[in-house]
Structures are given as C-alpha cells and as structure tokens.
Amino acid sequence: MPKPRSRMVPLLVLAALTTSRAAVAGLTIGIGYTTGAPGGQVQVPISMTGAGSGVAGFQLDLALPQGVLSPGDPTTACAVGSNVPGSVSSVGIPGGIRLVVFDTGGRTYANGTLVTCTFTVAGGAASGTYPLDGSNLIVSDSNSNIVTSTATSGWVSVCTAGCCP
C-alpha cells in the first residue's frame, strides 16, 4: 500500500514562493511638486512614506514633460538625500530619466526625501502645470526581495516672471 502524502509539503512550497515578495503596507515613492520660471532651474524631490524599515534600493523612471524640462546631463541631475546611505545612478531614457538608488552595504532608508533632481525649465516653456509621472517602480529590501509599492505623480508649475515664489 502506498504511503500517504503529507499535506504539509504543498503548504511549505507555497510559503517559500511567497516570501520573495516583502509586503510593506502603504509604501509609496512620491514625486514632488515644484514651481519655476522659463529659463530657470527647479528641484524635484522624490520621497518615501510608509516604509517602516527594510527598504534598501529602488528604480524609478521619471517622465519629463517634453519641451518643458531638461535634465541637462542626466548622469548628474540627481543627488541622494541625507537619509539615504547609498548613491544614485541616473541615465537619460526616451522621454525622461531613470533613477537607480542603492546601497551595496545592505543599509536601509528612512522615510523622507530620498533623491532630489535638478532640471532646467525651457526658456520658451508656456505657463501651466505639467505632470511628473513615475513608472517601472521597483523597490527592494536589504535581502534583494521585491517590496510591494506604488509611485505617486507630482507636477511642475511654470509661471512667468513675477508670479514665481
């Protein structure tokens, strides 16, 4: 008579498969809001909320409004915030910039501003509010597990001289 199979084996396999995605309830990478004048520069903060602990890196594609914002040299447009014990690598992609923030030492990030990017507002940019959308967000913990997260969009408001703060 064959030996009965344990029901625990499928449960253990399921548990092993689901541990590769870390759940952090409400983790958000948010693109900030800013205002600037044509020909000037703006700084766009990218922040994290709801992390608790454990986030050690992320990738985000930031779409820039064409004919409005330019990163100049995309490899130097962004810098990490004071609460990030790592570095940022940024490259130009069609229609925007890709950010990769990481720390090879396994240290984690606190909530707050992770990265600030500086962009130039085109001299001929029309007054108005333009979206700054993020996509292809990947967040990981210090064990290289993917962390469930969402990206929220920001905006840049372009105004004529005299109306900008």
FITORDO-644817 format. One record per residue: residue in three letters; x, y, z negated of N, C-alpha, C, O in turn. Coordinates in steps of 0.001 Angstrom, whole numbers, padded with zeros to 6 digits, always signed. Layout:
ALAXYZXYZXYZXYZ;...
END
This chain:
MET+000847-001178+000000+000000+000000+000000+000896+001246+000000+001827+001325-000801;PRO+000629+002232+000894+001467+003426+000958+001324+004268-000311+000270+004319-000944;LYS+002433+004923-000649+002470+005788-001822+001688+007069-001521+001910+007661-000465;PRO+000780+007530-002398+000013+008752-002131+000939+009971-002125+001857+010060-002940;ARG+000694+010909-001204+001488+012132-001097+001055+013132-002152-000128+013254-002467;SER+001985+013810-002665+001692+014816-003674+001082+016045-003012+001483+016424-001912;ARG+000134+016652-003667-000459+017904-003169+000432+019095-003477+000192+020192-002973;MET+001444+018901-004288+002334+019988-004649+003268+020385-003510+003655+021550-003417;VAL+003636+019452-002650+004584+019759-001582+004062+020874-000682+004800+021833-000458;PRO+002823+020817-000143+002356+021927+000687+002302+023251-000070+002562+024302+000516;LEU+001974+023222-001338+001936+024463-002114+003324+025051-002285+003498+026267-002210;LEU+004315+024197-002515+005678+024691-002651+006199+025269-001346+006894+026285-001358;VAL+005879+024643-000225+006284+025168+001078+005631+026522+001320+006293+027451+001784;LEU+004346+026647+001013+003643+027916+001181+004270+028991+000305+004463+030118+000761;ALA+004585+028669-000925+005208+029639-001823+006563+030083-001285+006889+031268-001351;ALA+007344+029172-000763+008656+029520-000218+008533+030430+000997+009343+031341+001171;LEU+007538+030197+001832+007356+031017+003026+006880+032418+002692+007226+033363+003401;THR+006109+032579+001653+005557+033894+001334+006496+034749+000509+006225+035938+000342;THR+007586+034210-000017+008490+035026-000827+009422+035877+000019+010139+036714-000531;SER+009440+035699+001318+010324+036508+002149+009764+037901+002417+010458+038733+003002;ARG+008551+038171+002013+007964+039499+002167+007585+040009+000781+006651+039510+000153;ALA+008333+041021+000316+008089+041563-001013+006937+042554-000960+006881+043406-000074;ALA+006037+042441-001893+004888+043344-001934+005111+044426-002975+005293+044129-004156;VAL+005097+045657-002551+005157+046807-003442+003909+047609-003131+003827+048273-002098;ALA+002941+047544-004028+001652+048185-003772+001816+049683-003568+002398+050370-004408;GLY+001309+050184-002460+001288+051614-002211+002591+052241-001783+002729+053460-001875;LEU+003563+051461-001315+004828+052037-000875+004609+052816+000412+004104+052280+001398;THR+004997+054099+000390+004809+054971+001546+006098+055725+001839+006740+056267+000939;ILE+006458+055748+003110+007518+056621+003593+006803+057763+004300+006135+057556+005313;GLY+006946+058957+003764+006209+060114+004278+007101+061116+004972+008164+061478+004469;ILE+006656+061560+006132+007350+062602+006884+006774+063935+006420+005556+064084+006321;GLY+007626+064887+006139+007200+066143+005540+006610+067148+006512+006456+066891+007706;TYR+006289+068293+005952+005690+069412+006665+006661+070581+006601+007314+070801+005581;THR+006752+071327+007692+007680+072447+007711+007190+073519+008687+006324+073269+009525;THR+007755+074694+008561+007395+075824+009420+008672+076477+009927+009649+076608+009189;GLY+008656+076886+011187+009814+077560+011747+009449+078435+012925+008358+078328+013486;ALA+010371+079299+013288+010175+080228+014399+010926+079723+015629+011921+079011+015495;PRO+010461+080082+016826+011186+079708+018036+012644+080172+017961+012928+081310+017589;GLY+013565+079260+018323+014977+079557+018283+015629+079291+016934+016854+079318+016822;GLY+014825+079036+015913+015365+078776+014578+015501+077292+014298+015264+076452+015166;GLN+015882+076990+013085+016010+075607+012661+014990+075299+011577+014583+076176+010814;VAL+014584+074029+011525+013679+073552+010487+014285+072321+009847+015031+071576+010482;GLN+013956+072118+008586+014384+070919+007884+013152+070096+007553+012193+070592+006963;VAL+013196+068820+007947+012082+067908+007743+012491+066858+006707+013373+066038+006964;PRO+011841+066886+005523+012152+065864+004532+011403+064567+004823+010270+064586+005305;ILE+012039+063459+004529+011407+062145+004628+011521+061525+003241+012619+061302+002732;SER+010359+061251+002637+010313+060864+001231+009664+059505+001034+008978+058984+001913;MET+009900+058950-000141+009304+057675-000513+008507+057863-001794+008960+058518-002733;THR+007312+057279-001819+006494+057247-003024+005983+055834-003242+005827+055059-002298;GLY+005728+055515-004494+005148+054218-004828+006124+053068-004831+005708+051909-004801;ALA+007418+053356-004865+008400+052282-004731+008624+051494-006004+008887+050292-005949;GLY+008524+052149-007147+008904+051442-008360+010399+051203-008317+011181+052090-008659;SER+010798+050032-007907+012221+049747-007755+012396+048675-006693+011438+048001-006315;GLY+013581+048527-006231+013877+047440-005314+014101+047819-003875+014629+046998-003125;VAL+013731+049021-003432+013937+049401-002033+015401+049770-001833+015949+050611-002546;ALA+016026+049117-000842+017453+049331-000604+017771+049760+000822+018941+049934+001161;GLY+016757+049935+001662+017015+050383+003019+015744+050499+003822+014729+049885+003491;PHE+015799+051297+004888+014658+051384+005794+015095+051869+007164+016151+052480+007328;GLN+014249+051576+008140+014402+052080+009505+013100+052758+009874+012020+052268+009546;LEU+013203+053897+010565+012025+054643+010991+012334+055348+012300+013379+055985+012438;ASP+011427+055234+013258+011519+056022+014481+010658+057255+014292+009470+057144+013989;LEU+011247+058430+014469+010548+059698+014307+010356+060332+015673+011320+060703+016344;ALA+009080+060452+016080+008765+061074+017368+008817+062586+017214+008227+063146+016290;LEU+009531+063245+018128+009642+064697+018106+008790+065287+019219+008801+064781+020341;PRO+008043+066366+018919+007230+066984+019975+008130+067528+021080+008955+068413+020854;GLN+007954+066982+022271+008805+067338+023406+008659+068812+023759+007552+069350+023802;GLY+009787+069450+024008+009792+070865+024349+009618+071763+023137+009542+072984+023277;VAL+009554+071170+021940+009368+071952+020717+010552+071783+019768+011138+072768+019319;LEU+010909+070519+019460+012006+070246+018546+013101+069456+019233+012841+068594+020071;SER+014345+069773+018855+015504+069060+019364+016415+068730+018195+016614+069566+017314;PRO+016977+067512+018172+017897+067175+017081+019313+067671+017287+020163+067470+016420;GLY+019596+068326+018434+020984+068659+018722+021742+067360+018895+021417+066562+019775;ASP+022745+067138+018069+023452+065859+018064+022688+064930+017123+022759+065103+015906;PRO+021952+063938+017661+021130+063099+016792+021926+062305+015769+021368+061879+014757;THR+023224+062094+016009+024015+061314+015057+024360+062101+013797+024776+061512+012800;THR+024195+063426+013826+024493+064249+012648+023288+065059+012185+023430+065898+011296;ALA+022121+064839+012752+020940+065641+012435+020368+065362+011053+019670+066212+010501;CYS+020645+064193+010480+020011+063802+009223+021053+063486+008154+022139+062983+008444;ALA+020688+063798+006903+021561+063526+005760+020733+062911+004643+019554+063233+004490;VAL+021346+062025+003860+020630+061384+002760+020441+062359+001609+021223+063289+001415;GLY+019356+062111+000839+019078+062905-000344+019945+062471-001516+020636+061454-001447;SER+019903+063245-002583+020754+062975-003738+020377+061689-004468+021200+061146-005204;ASN+019150+061188-004283+018742+059958-004963+018990+058703-004123+018526+057619-004475;VAL+019716+058847-003019+020000+057704-002146+021476+057348-002259+022333+058122-001834;PRO+021782+056176-002833+023176+055782-002987+023710+055077-001746+024319+054012-001851;GLY+023491+055647-000599+023914+054995+000631+024172+056023+001706+024579+057149+001419;SER+023935+055634+002940+024176+056536+004056+023053+056403+005076+022234+055486+005015;VAL+023040+057342+006012+022051+057331+007079+022788+057269+008406+023818+057914+008605;SER+022236+056485+009293+022721+056421+010656+021541+056830+011527+020446+056286+011382;SER+021750+057773+012419+020661+058208+013287+021152+058257+014723+022292+058629+015003;VAL+020260+057873+015623+020568+057886+017048+019372+058438+017798+018234+058321+017344;GLY+019632+059034+018939+018556+059503+019791+017894+058334+020495+018568+057416+020962;ILE+016581+058371+020570+015796+057394+021327+014856+058193+022212+014644+059378+021952;PRO+014286+057594+023243+013363+058352+024093+012229+058969+023263+011463+058259+022611;GLY+012140+060277+023302+011070+060985+022600+011307+061232+021132+010398+061689+020439;GLY+012521+060942+020617+012727+061175+019199+014072+060732+018685+015087+060807+019376;ILE+014053+060265+017442+015270+059882+016753+014979+058652+015897+013900+058547+015314;ARG+015922+057726+015817+015780+056537+014964+016709+056702+013762+017898+056982+013910;LEU+016139+056521+012575+016895+056607+011332+017064+055217+010747+016115+054433+010720;VAL+018252+054908+010284+018504+053694+009531+019225+054130+008266+020334+054660+008324;VAL+018583+053902+007117+019141+054286+005829+019467+052998+005087+018620+052112+004972;PHE+020698+052891+004581+021111+051631+003979+022204+051851+002949+022850+052898+002916;ASP+022395+050848+002113+023486+050828+001165+024043+049419+001137+023322+048477+000810;THR+025290+049262+001467+025883+047927+001517+026201+047383+000133+026575+046217+000002;GLY+026060+048206-000903+026350+047757-002261+025159+047160-002980+025285+046761-004138;GLY+023995+047083-002326+022826+046485-002951+022117+047392-003940+021227+046935-004658;ARG+022488+048668-003997+021816+049600-004904+020461+049978-004324+020257+049892-003113;THR+019539+050393-005174+018181+050704-004726+017887+052189-004871+018614+052920-005543;TYR+016809+052620-004228+016443+054031-004164+015291+054343-005111+014420+053507-005351;ALA+015305+055551-005638+014197+056051-006448+013228+056804-005541+013585+057191-004428;ASN+012009+057008-006016+011052+057833-005287+011617+059239-005120+012383+059711-005959;GLY+011242+059888-004057+011705+061247-003795+012177+061372-002362+011920+060503-001529;THR+012872+062463-002086+013376+062709-000735+014548+061784-000450+015565+061807-001143;LEU+014381+060965+000588+015430+060025+000982+016375+060649+001994+017592+060474+001918;VAL+015803+061375+002940+016562+061932+004059+015990+063298+004400+014783+063519+004295;THR+016857+064210+004807+016411+065486+005369+017049+065625+006743+018265+065507+006892;CYS+016207+065880+007750+016692+066042+009119+016545+067504+009528+015530+068138+009237;THR+017552+068029+010199+017529+069406+010681+017364+069393+012193+018116+068740+012915;PHE+016350+070139+012656+016049+070227+014081+016004+071684+014502+015738+072572+013691;THR+016267+071920+015785+016167+073252+016353+014823+073401+017059+014419+072543+017845;VAL+014140+074506+016765+012884+074813+017445+013244+075495+018772+014013+076456+018797;ALA+012686+074993+019855+012977+075556+021185+012632+077043+021219+011621+077477+020666;GLY+013495+077810+021879+013280+079249+021973+011961+079616+022619+011372+080640+022270;GLY+011482+078810+023550+010222+079085+024234+009033+078326+023672+007979+078275+024305;ALA+009185+077730+022483+008085+076949+021903+006891+077844+021596+007038+078922+021021;ALA+005724+077387+021981+004492+078131+021716+004091+077977+020256+004351+076947+019635;SER+003456+079009+019716+002933+078920+018352+001919+077797+018277+001150+077578+019213;GLY+001920+077087+017164+000976+075990+016975+001515+074986+015978+002631+075117+015475;THR+000711+073996+015708+001093+072924+014794+001266+071645+015590+000389+071254+016359;TYR+002405+071000+015398+002764+069818+016179+002994+068637+015238+003616+068794+014188;PRO+002498+067463+015607+002665+066294+014731+004090+065751+014750+004804+065835+015749;LEU+004468+065195+013614+005722+064457+013483+005322+063055+013038+005033+062822+011865;ASP+005310+062135+013980+004821+060781+013711+005972+059799+013564+006981+059885+014263;GLY+005795+058868+012642+006765+057806+012435+006210+056486+012935+005005+056248+012868;SER+007082+055634+013434+006665+054304+013891+007806+053322+013650+008908+053709+013261;ASN+007523+052060+013886+008515+050994+013746+009199+051026+012378+010407+050815+012271;LEU+008407+051291+011332+008940+051342+009981+009251+049931+009486+008411+049033+009547;ILE+010463+049761+009001+010879+048511+008363+011562+048905+007059+012535+049659+007063;VAL+011051+048395+005950+011628+048668+004634+012094+047340+004053+011405+046328+004177;SER+013274+047344+003413+013778+046106+002820+014237+046347+001391+014550+047470+000994;ASP+014266+045256+000631+014771+045329-000737+016237+044925-000755+016823+044665+000296;SER+016832+044871-001942+018264+044578-002045+018612+043133-001707+019788+042789-001594;ASN+017594+042279-001544+017823+040901-001116+017509+040698+000365+017395+039563+000828;SER+017371+041780+001097+017067+041787+002534+015678+041255+002862+015432+040830+003991;ASN+014771+041270+001896+013377+040906+002155+012632+042123+002682+012879+043245+002239;ILE+011728+041908+003621+010901+042989+004141+009888+043384+003070+009258+042526+002453;VAL+009739+044693+002855+008804+045229+001878+007617+045819+002626+007797+046626+003538;THR+006416+045424+002252+005205+045952+002870+005124+047451+002604+005236+047883+001457;SER+004930+048247+003652+004952+049701+003510+004198+050356+004656+003886+049719+005662;THR+003914+051634+004483+003278+052418+005539+004027+053739+005704+004673+054223+004775;ALA+003926+054302+006890+004501+055616+007168+003367+056615+007315+002351+056318+007945;THR+003534+057794+006738+002551+058862+006931+003184+059971+007755+004365+060284+007602;SER+002389+060553+008620+002867+061592+009532+002971+062938+008837+002312+063198+007830;GLY+003805+063770+009395+003941+065149+008943+003682+066083+010113+003085+065675+011110;TRP+004120+067319+010006+003956+068259+011100+004959+069387+010983+005535+069636+009924;VAL+005147+070053+012096+005920+071289+012114+004998+072367+012675+004336+072176+013695;SER+004974+073484+011993+004184+074617+012447+005154+075648+013020+006069+076100+012332;VAL+004950+076013+014273+005791+077005+014935+005017+078310+014944+003867+078364+015378;CYS+005658+079351+014463+004975+080652+014427+005890+081732+015003+007111+081587+015048;THR+005275+082783+015426+006033+083900+015998+006712+084664+014872+006331+084545+013707;ALA+007713+085441+015229+008450+086228+014226+007484+087077+013422+006558+087667+013979;GLY+007692+087141+012135+006838+087946+011269+005814+087127+010516+005321+087568+009478;CYS+005475+085931+011017+004486+085146+010290+005110+083969+009561+004440+083303+008772;CYS+006386+083707+009815+007044+082586+009158+007528+083001+007777+007937+084143+007572;PRO+007479+082070+006836+007979+082411+005486+009469+082603+005466+010040+082891+004415;
END
